[in-house]
């Protein structure tokens, strides 16, 4: 049994293709594609359309907020039967610059395994959002608010669950560990 879905109308397999879109316009491309597919009556030649995103946690003014970040800015995954008509429909959609891979008018599909890796990564992001900014032990940061404003220090420990860092700041020639919120420091 093959893991490739087929459409009953012409029994051609639906395969995944990577479509290049204007960065920041991925959701608009998804919407435009769906509208054009419906208007053209070509639903049987198209399957799912994915904009690979993950949820990230951001701390602003002491409040945590969850936002969406795109894994692959400028790319949309489209499951479709490749034909001249479907190729033209996608290629001529507003904010689409073309397909990725293969010849100019005959793109190469990506494997179901590659798509499943992306879907799993999206699912992980929903279950456990990642921090928007990633910190590393040993990284030098500048304190931007609080009693140690404008001091530089080295990160000794990162606690993503509490959005806190332990930073070693040199005060009067002596290294002093200070606990700070993610929002109180910035990368240098």
Secondary structure as GFF3:
##gff-version 3
##sequence-region A 1 188
A	DSSP	beta_strand	15	21	.	.	.	ID=ss1
A	DSSP	alpha_helix	26	40	.	.	.	ID=ss2
A	DSSP	three_ten_helix	43	45	.	.	.	ID=ss3
A	DSSP	beta_strand	46	50	.	.	.	ID=ss4
A	DSSP	beta_strand	53	60	.	.	.	ID=ss5
A	DSSP	beta_strand	63	70	.	.	.	ID=ss6
A	DSSP	beta_strand	75	80	.	.	.	ID=ss7
A	DSSP	alpha_helix	84	91	.	.	.	ID=ss8
A	DSSP	beta_strand	96	99	.	.	.	ID=ss9
A	DSSP	alpha_helix	112	127	.	.	.	ID=ss10
A	DSSP	beta_strand	130	131	.	.	.	ID=ss11
A	DSSP	beta_strand	140	143	.	.	.	ID=ss12
A	DSSP	beta_strand	152	159	.	.	.	ID=ss13
A	DSSP	beta_strand	164	171	.	.	.	ID=ss14
A	DSSP	beta_strand	174	181	.	.	.	ID=ss15
A	DSSP	three_ten_helix	182	184	.	.	.	ID=ss16
A	DSSP	beta_strand	185	187	.	.	.	ID=ss17
###
